[in-house]
Amino acid sequence: MEHRFSSHALEEIKKRQIPIELVEKILQNPQQILEQDEQIQIYQSKFTFNTNKTYLLRIFINIQVEPKVIVTVYRTSKISKYWSTL
C-alpha cells in the first residue's frame, strides 16, 4: 500500500517509542482491518513489546486520499476492547 505519515502520526510514533519497522510490518500484513467510517480504516495487530506484555497496535489510515495517510498510531493493552471477534 502506498502511504505517507501525517506529522501527528510521526510525533505519536516517536513519543510512544513505537518502532517504525513494526508499523510498516503491520501496514503490509495486519491481523485485522476495521472500518471506523467511510474515510478511516484501522489496521491492527497484536504484538509482544520489550516488557513481554502483549499489546494491540492500532494504525488509523485515511483511505480517501492518494497516497493513503497514516493519521495516528498507538498501542494499547486493552485488546479485548478493540479486537473484533466477528
PDB file with one MODEL, atoms N, CA, C and O in Angstrom:
MODEL        1
ATOM      1  N   MET A   1       0.845  -1.177   0.000  1.00  0.00           N
ATOM      2  CA  MET A   1       0.000   0.000   0.000  1.00  0.00           C
ATOM      3  C   MET A   1       0.891   1.241   0.000  1.00  0.00           C
ATOM      4  O   MET A   1       1.772   1.390   0.846  1.00  0.00           O
ATOM      5  N   GLU A   2       0.647   2.113  -0.952  1.00  0.00           N
ATOM      6  CA  GLU A   2       1.373   3.378  -0.981  1.00  0.00           C
ATOM      7  C   GLU A   2       0.772   4.290   0.081  1.00  0.00           C
ATOM      8  O   GLU A   2      -0.446   4.454   0.151  1.00  0.00           O
ATOM      9  N   HIS A   3       1.635   4.885   0.910  1.00  0.00           N
ATOM     10  CA  HIS A   3       1.143   5.705   2.017  1.00  0.00           C
ATOM     11  C   HIS A   3       2.179   6.745   2.419  1.00  0.00           C
ATOM     12  O   HIS A   3       3.342   6.696   2.018  1.00  0.00           O
ATOM     13  N   ARG A   4       1.708   7.687   3.228  1.00  0.00           N
ATOM     14  CA  ARG A   4       2.610   8.657   3.862  1.00  0.00           C
ATOM     15  C   ARG A   4       2.120   8.860   5.289  1.00  0.00           C
ATOM     16  O   ARG A   4       0.960   8.590   5.598  1.00  0.00           O
ATOM     17  N   PHE A   5       2.998   9.333   6.147  1.00  0.00           N
ATOM     18  CA  PHE A   5       2.663   9.567   7.544  1.00  0.00           C
ATOM     19  C   PHE A   5       2.334  11.038   7.759  1.00  0.00           C
ATOM     20  O   PHE A   5       3.048  11.915   7.272  1.00  0.00           O
ATOM     21  N   SER A   6       1.258  11.308   8.486  1.00  0.00           N
ATOM     22  CA  SER A   6       0.974  12.686   8.890  1.00  0.00           C
ATOM     23  C   SER A   6       2.005  13.095   9.936  1.00  0.00           C
ATOM     24  O   SER A   6       2.633  12.240  10.560  1.00  0.00           O
ATOM     25  N   SER A   7       2.179  14.387  10.125  1.00  0.00           N
ATOM     26  CA  SER A   7       3.122  14.848  11.154  1.00  0.00           C
ATOM     27  C   SER A   7       2.659  14.384  12.533  1.00  0.00           C
ATOM     28  O   SER A   7       3.486  14.059  13.386  1.00  0.00           O
ATOM     29  N   HIS A   8       1.350  14.350  12.758  1.00  0.00           N
ATOM     30  CA  HIS A   8       0.821  13.868  14.036  1.00  0.00           C
ATOM     31  C   HIS A   8       1.201  12.401  14.260  1.00  0.00           C
ATOM     32  O   HIS A   8       1.627  12.034  15.356  1.00  0.00           O
ATOM     33  N   ALA A   9       1.051  11.565  13.237  1.00  0.00           N
ATOM     34  CA  ALA A   9       1.391  10.149  13.371  1.00  0.00           C
ATOM     35  C   ALA A   9       2.873   9.978  13.697  1.00  0.00           C
ATOM     36  O   ALA A   9       3.231   9.171  14.555  1.00  0.00           O
ATOM     37  N   LEU A  10       3.727  10.728  13.022  1.00  0.00           N
ATOM     38  CA  LEU A  10       5.165  10.632  13.294  1.00  0.00           C
ATOM     39  C   LEU A  10       5.497  11.072  14.719  1.00  0.00           C
ATOM     40  O   LEU A  10       6.348  10.468  15.372  1.00  0.00           O
ATOM     41  N   GLU A  11       4.831  12.117  15.200  1.00  0.00           N
ATOM     42  CA  GLU A  11       5.032  12.568  16.581  1.00  0.00           C
ATOM     43  C   GLU A  11       4.614  11.485  17.569  1.00  0.00           C
ATOM     44  O   GLU A  11       5.316  11.227  18.547  1.00  0.00           O
ATOM     45  N   GLU A  12       3.468  10.851  17.313  1.00  0.00           N
ATOM     46  CA  GLU A  12       2.966   9.813  18.219  1.00  0.00           C
ATOM     47  C   GLU A  12       3.872   8.586  18.214  1.00  0.00           C
ATOM     48  O   GLU A  12       4.111   7.993  19.266  1.00  0.00           O
ATOM     49  N   ILE A  13       4.374   8.202  17.055  1.00  0.00           N
ATOM     50  CA  ILE A  13       5.293   7.066  16.957  1.00  0.00           C
ATOM     51  C   ILE A  13       6.535   7.339  17.793  1.00  0.00           C
ATOM     52  O   ILE A  13       7.003   6.467  18.525  1.00  0.00           O
ATOM     53  N   LYS A  14       7.066   8.552  17.681  1.00  0.00           N
ATOM     54  CA  LYS A  14       8.262   8.921  18.446  1.00  0.00           C
ATOM     55  C   LYS A  14       7.950   8.992  19.940  1.00  0.00           C
ATOM     56  O   LYS A  14       8.679   8.429  20.757  1.00  0.00           O
ATOM     57  N   LYS A  15       6.869   9.682  20.293  1.00  0.00           N
ATOM     58  CA  LYS A  15       6.502   9.870  21.703  1.00  0.00           C
ATOM     59  C   LYS A  15       6.240   8.532  22.393  1.00  0.00           C
ATOM     60  O   LYS A  15       6.629   8.339  23.545  1.00  0.00           O
ATOM     61  N   ARG A  16       5.589   7.620  21.699  1.00  0.00           N
ATOM     62  CA  ARG A  16       5.202   6.333  22.286  1.00  0.00           C
ATOM     63  C   ARG A  16       6.247   5.244  22.072  1.00  0.00           C
ATOM     64  O   ARG A  16       6.048   4.090  22.449  1.00  0.00           O
ATOM     65  N   GLN A  17       7.374   5.637  21.454  1.00  0.00           N
ATOM     66  CA  GLN A  17       8.503   4.732  21.229  1.00  0.00           C
ATOM     67  C   GLN A  17       8.070   3.449  20.520  1.00  0.00           C
ATOM     68  O   GLN A  17       8.400   2.342  20.945  1.00  0.00           O
ATOM     69  N   ILE A  18       7.335   3.625  19.447  1.00  0.00           N
ATOM     70  CA  ILE A  18       6.889   2.503  18.625  1.00  0.00           C
ATOM     71  C   ILE A  18       7.855   2.391  17.447  1.00  0.00           C
ATOM     72  O   ILE A  18       8.018   3.350  16.693  1.00  0.00           O
ATOM     73  N   PRO A  19       8.490   1.243  17.279  1.00  0.00           N
ATOM     74  CA  PRO A  19       9.426   1.101  16.147  1.00  0.00           C
ATOM     75  C   PRO A  19       8.705   1.274  14.807  1.00  0.00           C
ATOM     76  O   PRO A  19       7.682   0.635  14.560  1.00  0.00           O
ATOM     77  N   ILE A  20       9.238   2.132  13.956  1.00  0.00           N
ATOM     78  CA  ILE A  20       8.631   2.388  12.651  1.00  0.00           C
ATOM     79  C   ILE A  20       8.589   1.102  11.822  1.00  0.00           C
ATOM     80  O   ILE A  20       7.691   0.914  11.001  1.00  0.00           O
ATOM     81  N   GLU A  21       9.576   0.213  12.045  1.00  0.00           N
ATOM     82  CA  GLU A  21       9.604  -1.063  11.327  1.00  0.00           C
ATOM     83  C   GLU A  21       8.379  -1.901  11.677  1.00  0.00           C
ATOM     84  O   GLU A  21       7.835  -2.597  10.820  1.00  0.00           O
ATOM     85  N   LEU A  22       7.945  -1.837  12.930  1.00  0.00           N
ATOM     86  CA  LEU A  22       6.752  -2.572  13.357  1.00  0.00           C
ATOM     87  C   LEU A  22       5.511  -1.998  12.680  1.00  0.00           C
ATOM     88  O   LEU A  22       4.641  -2.747  12.237  1.00  0.00           O
ATOM     89  N   VAL A  23       5.433  -0.692  12.602  1.00  0.00           N
ATOM     90  CA  VAL A  23       4.305  -0.039  11.928  1.00  0.00           C
ATOM     91  C   VAL A  23       4.263  -0.471  10.463  1.00  0.00           C
ATOM     92  O   VAL A  23       3.201  -0.832   9.955  1.00  0.00           O
ATOM     93  N   GLU A  24       5.401  -0.439   9.787  1.00  0.00           N
ATOM     94  CA  GLU A  24       5.456  -0.830   8.374  1.00  0.00           C
ATOM     95  C   GLU A  24       5.068  -2.297   8.194  1.00  0.00           C
ATOM     96  O   GLU A  24       4.378  -2.646   7.236  1.00  0.00           O
ATOM     97  N   LYS A  25       5.507  -3.145   9.107  1.00  0.00           N
ATOM     98  CA  LYS A  25       5.180  -4.575   9.035  1.00  0.00           C
ATOM     99  C   LYS A  25       3.666  -4.786   9.146  1.00  0.00           C
ATOM    100  O   LYS A  25       3.089  -5.576   8.399  1.00  0.00           O
ATOM    101  N   ILE A  26       3.036  -4.087  10.070  1.00  0.00           N
ATOM    102  CA  ILE A  26       1.587  -4.222  10.251  1.00  0.00           C
ATOM    103  C   ILE A  26       0.835  -3.622   9.062  1.00  0.00           C
ATOM    104  O   ILE A  26      -0.210  -4.140   8.670  1.00  0.00           O
ATOM    105  N   LEU A  27       1.352  -2.548   8.491  1.00  0.00           N
ATOM    106  CA  LEU A  27       0.719  -1.974   7.301  1.00  0.00           C
ATOM    107  C   LEU A  27       0.719  -2.972   6.142  1.00  0.00           C
ATOM    108  O   LEU A  27      -0.220  -3.000   5.347  1.00  0.00           O
ATOM    109  N   GLN A  28       1.760  -3.781   6.047  1.00  0.00           N
ATOM    110  CA  GLN A  28       1.859  -4.772   4.976  1.00  0.00           C
ATOM    111  C   GLN A  28       0.980  -5.990   5.227  1.00  0.00           C
ATOM    112  O   GLN A  28       0.471  -6.598   4.286  1.00  0.00           O
ATOM    113  N   ASN A  29       0.800  -6.350   6.511  1.00  0.00           N
ATOM    114  CA  ASN A  29       0.072  -7.576   6.818  1.00  0.00           C
ATOM    115  C   ASN A  29      -0.650  -7.460   8.163  1.00  0.00           C
ATOM    116  O   ASN A  29      -0.241  -8.102   9.131  1.00  0.00           O
ATOM    117  N   PRO A  30      -1.709  -6.658   8.242  1.00  0.00           N
ATOM    118  CA  PRO A  30      -2.431  -6.504   9.513  1.00  0.00           C
ATOM    119  C   PRO A  30      -3.221  -7.769   9.858  1.00  0.00           C
ATOM    120  O   PRO A  30      -3.693  -8.480   8.972  1.00  0.00           O
ATOM    121  N   GLN A  31      -3.354  -8.034  11.149  1.00  0.00           N
ATOM    122  CA  GLN A  31      -4.184  -9.161  11.580  1.00  0.00           C
ATOM    123  C   GLN A  31      -5.662  -8.839  11.406  1.00  0.00           C
ATOM    124  O   GLN A  31      -6.470  -9.735  11.162  1.00  0.00           O
ATOM    125  N   GLN A  32      -6.018  -7.572  11.531  1.00  0.00           N
ATOM    126  CA  GLN A  32      -7.404  -7.145  11.326  1.00  0.00           C
ATOM    127  C   GLN A  32      -7.427  -5.789  10.630  1.00  0.00           C
ATOM    128  O   GLN A  32      -6.541  -4.955  10.815  1.00  0.00           O
ATOM    129  N   ILE A  33      -8.471  -5.596   9.824  1.00  0.00           N
ATOM    130  CA  ILE A  33      -8.752  -4.292   9.224  1.00  0.00           C
ATOM    131  C   ILE A  33     -10.195  -3.960   9.568  1.00  0.00           C
ATOM    132  O   ILE A  33     -11.117  -4.690   9.202  1.00  0.00           O
ATOM    133  N   LEU A  34     -10.380  -2.853  10.275  1.00  0.00           N
ATOM    134  CA  LEU A  34     -11.710  -2.414  10.695  1.00  0.00           C
ATOM    135  C   LEU A  34     -12.056  -1.105   9.991  1.00  0.00           C
ATOM    136  O   LEU A  34     -11.173  -0.346   9.591  1.00  0.00           O
ATOM    137  N   GLU A  35     -13.343  -0.859   9.849  1.00  0.00           N
ATOM    138  CA  GLU A  35     -13.816   0.397   9.274  1.00  0.00           C
ATOM    139  C   GLU A  35     -14.297   1.292  10.419  1.00  0.00           C
ATOM    140  O   GLU A  35     -15.232   0.934  11.135  1.00  0.00           O
ATOM    141  N   GLN A  36     -13.668   2.442  10.592  1.00  0.00           N
ATOM    142  CA  GLN A  36     -14.183   3.406  11.565  1.00  0.00           C
ATOM    143  C   GLN A  36     -15.357   4.148  10.944  1.00  0.00           C
ATOM    144  O   GLN A  36     -16.402   4.328  11.570  1.00  0.00           O
ATOM    145  N   ASP A  37     -15.165   4.573   9.705  1.00  0.00           N
ATOM    146  CA  ASP A  37     -16.210   5.216   8.905  1.00  0.00           C
ATOM    147  C   ASP A  37     -15.768   5.101   7.455  1.00  0.00           C
ATOM    148  O   ASP A  37     -14.818   4.378   7.158  1.00  0.00           O
ATOM    149  N   GLU A  38     -16.438   5.799   6.547  1.00  0.00           N
ATOM    150  CA  GLU A  38     -16.087   5.642   5.132  1.00  0.00           C
ATOM    151  C   GLU A  38     -14.750   6.268   4.774  1.00  0.00           C
ATOM    152  O   GLU A  38     -14.235   6.040   3.679  1.00  0.00           O
ATOM    153  N   GLN A  39     -14.185   7.046   5.671  1.00  0.00           N
ATOM    154  CA  GLN A  39     -12.907   7.703   5.406  1.00  0.00           C
ATOM    155  C   GLN A  39     -11.734   7.011   6.093  1.00  0.00           C
ATOM    156  O   GLN A  39     -10.624   7.020   5.562  1.00  0.00           O
ATOM    157  N   ILE A  40     -11.955   6.414   7.260  1.00  0.00           N
ATOM    158  CA  ILE A  40     -10.867   5.882   8.078  1.00  0.00           C
ATOM    159  C   ILE A  40     -10.965   4.370   8.229  1.00  0.00           C
ATOM    160  O   ILE A  40     -12.004   3.832   8.611  1.00  0.00           O
ATOM    161  N   GLN A  41      -9.846   3.690   7.917  1.00  0.00           N
ATOM    162  CA  GLN A  41      -9.689   2.271   8.224  1.00  0.00           C
ATOM    163  C   GLN A  41      -8.700   2.153   9.369  1.00  0.00           C
ATOM    164  O   GLN A  41      -7.798   2.978   9.518  1.00  0.00           O
ATOM    165  N   ILE A  42      -8.882   1.113  10.176  1.00  0.00           N
ATOM    166  CA  ILE A  42      -7.964   0.844  11.279  1.00  0.00           C
ATOM    167  C   ILE A  42      -7.301  -0.495  11.012  1.00  0.00           C
ATOM    168  O   ILE A  42      -7.970  -1.527  10.950  1.00  0.00           O
ATOM    169  N   TYR A  43      -5.976  -0.474  10.854  1.00  0.00           N
ATOM    170  CA  TYR A  43      -5.203  -1.702  10.753  1.00  0.00           C
ATOM    171  C   TYR A  43      -4.712  -1.990  12.159  1.00  0.00           C
ATOM    172  O   TYR A  43      -4.206  -1.100  12.842  1.00  0.00           O
ATOM    173  N   GLN A  44      -4.862  -3.232  12.590  1.00  0.00           N
ATOM    174  CA  GLN A  44      -4.392  -3.551  13.931  1.00  0.00           C
ATOM    175  C   GLN A  44      -3.852  -4.968  13.994  1.00  0.00           C
ATOM    176  O   GLN A  44      -4.292  -5.862  13.272  1.00  0.00           O
ATOM    177  N   SER A  45      -2.873  -5.144  14.893  1.00  0.00           N
ATOM    178  CA  SER A  45      -2.255  -6.442  15.128  1.00  0.00           C
ATOM    179  C   SER A  45      -1.785  -6.516  16.567  1.00  0.00           C
ATOM    180  O   SER A  45      -1.418  -5.512  17.176  1.00  0.00           O
ATOM    181  N   LYS A  46      -1.805  -7.735  17.096  1.00  0.00           N
ATOM    182  CA  LYS A  46      -1.267  -7.987  18.430  1.00  0.00           C
ATOM    183  C   LYS A  46       0.236  -8.202  18.294  1.00  0.00           C
ATOM    184  O   LYS A  46       0.711  -8.760  17.305  1.00  0.00           O
ATOM    185  N   PHE A  47       0.974  -7.750  19.300  1.00  0.00           N
ATOM    186  CA  PHE A  47       2.418  -7.981  19.313  1.00  0.00           C
ATOM    187  C   PHE A  47       2.913  -7.943  20.747  1.00  0.00           C
ATOM    188  O   PHE A  47       2.252  -7.399  21.631  1.00  0.00           O
ATOM    189  N   THR A  48       4.084  -8.526  20.968  1.00  0.00           N
ATOM    190  CA  THR A  48       4.714  -8.513  22.282  1.00  0.00           C
ATOM    191  C   THR A  48       5.817  -7.475  22.254  1.00  0.00           C
ATOM    192  O   THR A  48       6.702  -7.511  21.400  1.00  0.00           O
ATOM    193  N   PHE A  49       5.753  -6.545  23.203  1.00  0.00           N
ATOM    194  CA  PHE A  49       6.726  -5.462  23.264  1.00  0.00           C
ATOM    195  C   PHE A  49       7.874  -5.854  24.190  1.00  0.00           C
ATOM    196  O   PHE A  49       7.906  -6.984  24.677  1.00  0.00           O
ATOM    197  N   ASN A  50       8.802  -4.959  24.439  1.00  0.00           N
ATOM    198  CA  ASN A  50      10.005  -5.226  25.237  1.00  0.00           C
ATOM    199  C   ASN A  50       9.717  -5.851  26.594  1.00  0.00           C
ATOM    200  O   ASN A  50      10.537  -6.611  27.108  1.00  0.00           O
ATOM    201  N   THR A  51       8.578  -5.546  27.173  1.00  0.00           N
ATOM    202  CA  THR A  51       8.256  -5.985  28.530  1.00  0.00           C
ATOM    203  C   THR A  51       7.656  -7.385  28.578  1.00  0.00           C
ATOM    204  O   THR A  51       7.225  -7.833  29.640  1.00  0.00           O
ATOM    205  N   ASN A  52       7.622  -8.082  27.443  1.00  0.00           N
ATOM    206  CA  ASN A  52       6.984  -9.401  27.325  1.00  0.00           C
ATOM    207  C   ASN A  52       5.490  -9.334  27.579  1.00  0.00           C
ATOM    208  O   ASN A  52       4.871 -10.344  27.914  1.00  0.00           O
ATOM    209  N   LYS A  53       4.916  -8.174  27.424  1.00  0.00           N
ATOM    210  CA  LYS A  53       3.480  -7.993  27.559  1.00  0.00           C
ATOM    211  C   LYS A  53       2.887  -7.828  26.165  1.00  0.00           C
ATOM    212  O   LYS A  53       3.479  -7.174  25.306  1.00  0.00           O
ATOM    213  N   THR A  54       1.725  -8.420  25.945  1.00  0.00           N
ATOM    214  CA  THR A  54       1.076  -8.328  24.638  1.00  0.00           C
ATOM    215  C   THR A  54       0.248  -7.052  24.546  1.00  0.00           C
ATOM    216  O   THR A  54      -0.507  -6.710  25.457  1.00  0.00           O
ATOM    217  N   TYR A  55       0.408  -6.366  23.436  1.00  0.00           N
ATOM    218  CA  TYR A  55      -0.310  -5.127  23.158  1.00  0.00           C
ATOM    219  C   TYR A  55      -1.010  -5.237  21.809  1.00  0.00           C
ATOM    220  O   TYR A  55      -0.750  -6.149  21.024  1.00  0.00           O
ATOM    221  N   LEU A  56      -1.887  -4.300  21.569  1.00  0.00           N
ATOM    222  CA  LEU A  56      -2.523  -4.145  20.274  1.00  0.00           C
ATOM    223  C   LEU A  56      -2.011  -2.845  19.673  1.00  0.00           C
ATOM    224  O   LEU A  56      -2.128  -1.784  20.287  1.00  0.00           O
ATOM    225  N   LEU A  57      -1.448  -2.925  18.484  1.00  0.00           N
ATOM    226  CA  LEU A  57      -1.019  -1.720  17.782  1.00  0.00           C
ATOM    227  C   LEU A  57      -2.112  -1.355  16.793  1.00  0.00           C
ATOM    228  O   LEU A  57      -2.508  -2.175  15.964  1.00  0.00           O
ATOM    229  N   ARG A  58      -2.601  -0.119  16.884  1.00  0.00           N
ATOM    230  CA  ARG A  58      -3.701   0.356  16.041  1.00  0.00           C
ATOM    231  C   ARG A  58      -3.192   1.492  15.160  1.00  0.00           C
ATOM    232  O   ARG A  58      -2.594   2.452  15.646  1.00  0.00           O
ATOM    233  N   ILE A  59      -3.436   1.369  13.868  1.00  0.00           N
ATOM    234  CA  ILE A  59      -2.980   2.346  12.884  1.00  0.00           C
ATOM    235  C   ILE A  59      -4.208   2.878  12.148  1.00  0.00           C
ATOM    236  O   ILE A  59      -4.918   2.119  11.488  1.00  0.00           O
ATOM    237  N   PHE A  60      -4.453   4.161  12.259  1.00  0.00           N
ATOM    238  CA  PHE A  60      -5.620   4.797  11.641  1.00  0.00           C
ATOM    239  C   PHE A  60      -5.196   5.408  10.310  1.00  0.00           C
ATOM    240  O   PHE A  60      -4.267   6.213  10.254  1.00  0.00           O
ATOM    241  N   ILE A  61      -5.890   5.015   9.232  1.00  0.00           N
ATOM    242  CA  ILE A  61      -5.487   5.381   7.879  1.00  0.00           C
ATOM    243  C   ILE A  61      -6.635   6.074   7.149  1.00  0.00           C
ATOM    244  O   ILE A  61      -7.750   5.556   7.083  1.00  0.00           O
ATOM    245  N   ASN A  62      -6.345   7.253   6.604  1.00  0.00           N
ATOM    246  CA  ASN A  62      -7.315   7.940   5.751  1.00  0.00           C
ATOM    247  C   ASN A  62      -7.203   7.314   4.364  1.00  0.00           C
ATOM    248  O   ASN A  62      -6.196   7.476   3.675  1.00  0.00           O
ATOM    249  N   ILE A  63      -8.255   6.594   3.967  1.00  0.00           N
ATOM    250  CA  ILE A  63      -8.229   5.873   2.695  1.00  0.00           C
ATOM    251  C   ILE A  63      -8.862   6.674   1.554  1.00  0.00           C
ATOM    252  O   ILE A  63      -8.929   6.189   0.424  1.00  0.00           O
ATOM    253  N   GLN A  64      -9.320   7.885   1.836  1.00  0.00           N
ATOM    254  CA  GLN A  64      -9.994   8.705   0.825  1.00  0.00           C
ATOM    255  C   GLN A  64      -9.033   9.555   0.004  1.00  0.00           C
ATOM    256  O   GLN A  64      -9.455  10.245  -0.924  1.00  0.00           O
ATOM    257  N   VAL A  65      -7.757   9.512   0.333  1.00  0.00           N
ATOM    258  CA  VAL A  65      -6.762  10.318  -0.379  1.00  0.00           C
ATOM    259  C   VAL A  65      -5.683   9.397  -0.951  1.00  0.00           C
ATOM    260  O   VAL A  65      -5.513   8.264  -0.502  1.00  0.00           O
ATOM    261  N   GLU A  66      -4.966   9.902  -1.942  1.00  0.00           N
ATOM    262  CA  GLU A  66      -3.839   9.166  -2.525  1.00  0.00           C
ATOM    263  C   GLU A  66      -2.600  10.036  -2.445  1.00  0.00           C
ATOM    264  O   GLU A  66      -2.654  11.184  -2.885  1.00  0.00           O
ATOM    265  N   PRO A  67      -1.492   9.558  -1.912  1.00  0.00           N
ATOM    266  CA  PRO A  67      -1.403   8.267  -1.245  1.00  0.00           C
ATOM    267  C   PRO A  67      -2.172   8.291   0.073  1.00  0.00           C
ATOM    268  O   PRO A  67      -2.464   9.357   0.616  1.00  0.00           O
ATOM    269  N   LYS A  68      -2.493   7.110   0.575  1.00  0.00           N
ATOM    270  CA  LYS A  68      -3.216   6.999   1.839  1.00  0.00           C
ATOM    271  C   LYS A  68      -2.384   7.631   2.956  1.00  0.00           C
ATOM    272  O   LYS A  68      -1.154   7.579   2.929  1.00  0.00           O
ATOM    273  N   VAL A  69      -3.069   8.230   3.943  1.00  0.00           N
ATOM    274  CA  VAL A  69      -2.368   8.956   5.009  1.00  0.00           C
ATOM    275  C   VAL A  69      -2.551   8.235   6.334  1.00  0.00           C
ATOM    276  O   VAL A  69      -3.672   7.965   6.763  1.00  0.00           O
ATOM    277  N   ILE A  70      -1.424   7.926   6.977  1.00  0.00           N
ATOM    278  CA  ILE A  70      -1.448   7.376   8.329  1.00  0.00           C
ATOM    279  C   ILE A  70      -1.742   8.557   9.246  1.00  0.00           C
ATOM    280  O   ILE A  70      -0.925   9.468   9.382  1.00  0.00           O
ATOM    281  N   VAL A  71      -2.919   8.534   9.877  1.00  0.00           N
ATOM    282  CA  VAL A  71      -3.383   9.666  10.679  1.00  0.00           C
ATOM    283  C   VAL A  71      -2.792   9.618  12.076  1.00  0.00           C
ATOM    284  O   VAL A  71      -2.289  10.625  12.575  1.00  0.00           O
ATOM    285  N   THR A  72      -2.849   8.447  12.713  1.00  0.00           N
ATOM    286  CA  THR A  72      -2.278   8.285  14.046  1.00  0.00           C
ATOM    287  C   THR A  72      -1.977   6.815  14.286  1.00  0.00           C
ATOM    288  O   THR A  72      -2.490   5.934  13.597  1.00  0.00           O
ATOM    289  N   VAL A  73      -1.134   6.574  15.280  1.00  0.00           N
ATOM    290  CA  VAL A  73      -0.716   5.222  15.652  1.00  0.00           C
ATOM    291  C   VAL A  73      -0.617   5.178  17.167  1.00  0.00           C
ATOM    292  O   VAL A  73      -0.082   6.096  17.789  1.00  0.00           O
ATOM    293  N   TYR A  74      -1.135   4.104  17.760  1.00  0.00           N
ATOM    294  CA  TYR A  74      -0.916   3.918  19.193  1.00  0.00           C
ATOM    295  C   TYR A  74      -0.995   2.454  19.557  1.00  0.00           C
ATOM    296  O   TYR A  74      -1.534   1.636  18.812  1.00  0.00           O
ATOM    297  N   ARG A  75      -0.444   2.134  20.726  1.00  0.00           N
ATOM    298  CA  ARG A  75      -0.557   0.774  21.242  1.00  0.00           C
ATOM    299  C   ARG A  75      -1.409   0.824  22.498  1.00  0.00           C
ATOM    300  O   ARG A  75      -1.435   1.826  23.212  1.00  0.00           O
ATOM    301  N   THR A  76      -2.110  -0.282  22.756  1.00  0.00           N
ATOM    302  CA  THR A  76      -2.956  -0.366  23.938  1.00  0.00           C
ATOM    303  C   THR A  76      -2.884  -1.771  24.511  1.00  0.00           C
ATOM    304  O   THR A  76      -2.688  -2.741  23.779  1.00  0.00           O
ATOM    305  N   SER A  77      -3.043  -1.872  25.814  1.00  0.00           N
ATOM    306  CA  SER A  77      -3.121  -3.186  26.465  1.00  0.00           C
ATOM    307  C   SER A  77      -4.567  -3.670  26.540  1.00  0.00           C
ATOM    308  O   SER A  77      -4.822  -4.805  26.944  1.00  0.00           O
ATOM    309  N   LYS A  78      -5.505  -2.823  26.157  1.00  0.00           N
ATOM    310  CA  LYS A  78      -6.939  -3.165  26.219  1.00  0.00           C
ATOM    311  C   LYS A  78      -7.368  -3.891  24.941  1.00  0.00           C
ATOM    312  O   LYS A  78      -8.209  -3.408  24.182  1.00  0.00           O
ATOM    313  N   ILE A  79      -6.775  -5.044  24.731  1.00  0.00           N
ATOM    314  CA  ILE A  79      -7.010  -5.795  23.496  1.00  0.00           C
ATOM    315  C   ILE A  79      -8.472  -6.179  23.348  1.00  0.00           C
ATOM    316  O   ILE A  79      -9.047  -6.015  22.272  1.00  0.00           O
ATOM    317  N   SER A  80      -9.076  -6.684  24.403  1.00  0.00           N
ATOM    318  CA  SER A  80     -10.463  -7.164  24.299  1.00  0.00           C
ATOM    319  C   SER A  80     -11.440  -6.036  23.953  1.00  0.00           C
ATOM    320  O   SER A  80     -12.502  -6.290  23.384  1.00  0.00           O
ATOM    321  N   LYS A  81     -11.092  -4.810  24.291  1.00  0.00           N
ATOM    322  CA  LYS A  81     -11.960  -3.669  23.984  1.00  0.00           C
ATOM    323  C   LYS A  81     -12.021  -3.401  22.476  1.00  0.00           C
ATOM    324  O   LYS A  81     -13.064  -2.999  21.961  1.00  0.00           O
ATOM    325  N   TYR A  82     -10.917  -3.621  21.775  1.00  0.00           N
ATOM    326  CA  TYR A  82     -10.815  -3.237  20.372  1.00  0.00           C
ATOM    327  C   TYR A  82     -10.758  -4.407  19.393  1.00  0.00           C
ATOM    328  O   TYR A  82     -11.003  -4.223  18.201  1.00  0.00           O
ATOM    329  N   TRP A  83     -10.439  -5.606  19.880  1.00  0.00           N
ATOM    330  CA  TRP A  83     -10.275  -6.749  18.991  1.00  0.00           C
ATOM    331  C   TRP A  83     -11.635  -7.236  18.517  1.00  0.00           C
ATOM    332  O   TRP A  83     -12.529  -7.493  19.323  1.00  0.00           O
ATOM    333  N   SER A  84     -11.781  -7.357  17.227  1.00  0.00           N
ATOM    334  CA  SER A  84     -13.039  -7.804  16.645  1.00  0.00           C
ATOM    335  C   SER A  84     -13.070  -9.328  16.592  1.00  0.00           C
ATOM    336  O   SER A  84     -12.140  -9.960  16.091  1.00  0.00           O
ATOM    337  N   THR A  85     -14.136  -9.906  17.107  1.00  0.00           N
ATOM    338  CA  THR A  85     -14.271 -11.362  17.095  1.00  0.00           C
ATOM    339  C   THR A  85     -15.207 -11.828  15.993  1.00  0.00           C
ATOM    340  O   THR A  85     -15.534 -13.013  15.922  1.00  0.00           O
ATOM    341  N   LEU A  86     -15.639 -10.925  15.143  1.00  0.00           N
ATOM    342  CA  LEU A  86     -16.540 -11.283  14.037  1.00  0.00           C
ATOM    343  C   LEU A  86     -15.769 -11.808  12.859  1.00  0.00           C
ATOM    344  O   LEU A  86     -16.362 -12.158  11.839  1.00  0.00           O
TER     345      LEU A  86
ENDMDL
END
